[in-house]
């Protein structure tokens, strides 16, 4: 699950539910991040070994392409955000064999 995230490929990241104790254990949302606070938390959940359980439906499929727009975020900005996010967790991700995101 981590490799497709950092390769900016399709990956499932829908509505997730988790126990409050996990939120507290992992530190919750990092408000110092300008973007992708939810993705940062999701990555930390995965690094900590808390894999999601897929429900009976998919809420959406995250797809990155040059036409994406979300608060001014395009593919280039998303790539930069992924690079920053990878660096925050590089030692854990590298130990799990997750390659760093590709850069231009």
N, C-alpha and C positions, 0 to 999 in steps of 0.2 A: 504494500500500500504506500510506503514512503517513497519508493523509487519513482512511480508515476507522478507523484506530487512534485518532486524536484526535477523531473524531466518535462514538466508542464504538459503532460499528456492527460487524457481523460482519466478521471478518478471519481469515485463516489465520495461525496461529502455532503450529505443531506442534513436533515434535522437529526440531531443526536441528543440523547438523554444519558445522563450519568449521575451517579450518586453524589450528593454534596460533599462527601468525604474525599472523593477523587478531586473535585474542584479545589478543596482546601489543601490537599496533599500536594497538588501540582502548582499551586499558587494562583489559580484563576486566570483571568485575562490580564495581560501585561499592558497596562495603560501607557507605557512609554513608547509603544509601537504606534506609528502614524497610520499603518494599514495592516490588515490581515491578522488582527488579534485572535479571531476565531480559528484561523488556520494554524497559528502558533500553538494555541491550546490543543488543537487536534493532533498536531505533530508530537507534542509532549505526551499526550495520552498514548499514542502509538509507541513512542520510544519507551515508555514505562511498561509496555506490554499489555495495555488495556485495549484489546481489539474489539471493534464494534460487532454487535450481533445484528445481522441484517433482518429487518422486518419483512412483512409480507408485501411491501410495495417500495418502489424507489420514488423519492420525492423530486430529485433532479440529477442531472449529470453535469458536472463542471467541465466546461469546454473552453480552452484558450485558443483564440484566433485573432488576427489583426483587427477585426471589427469590434472586439469587446469594448464596451464602455461602461464603467461603473465609477462614479465620482472621479472622472478623468483618468481612469486606469486603462491603459491599452496593453498590448502584448509586451512592449518594451518595459513599461513600468512594472508589470507583473513579474517579468524576468528579474528585474532589479530587486523586487521584494523577496522573491524566492532565494536569490543569492544572499541577501541579508539574513533571512530566516535560516538558511542552511548554516551560515557562519555562526549563528547563535547556538546551534546544536551540533556543530561539526564533529566534535569528538565522539558523540554518541552515534551519529548517523554514519560516520566512516567505519566505526566498529561494527555496525550492522551491515556494512557493504553497500550502503546507499551512496551512489556517486553524486558529486556536486552538480548543480544545474549547469547547463551549457550557457556560455556567454557569447555575445555577438563578436 
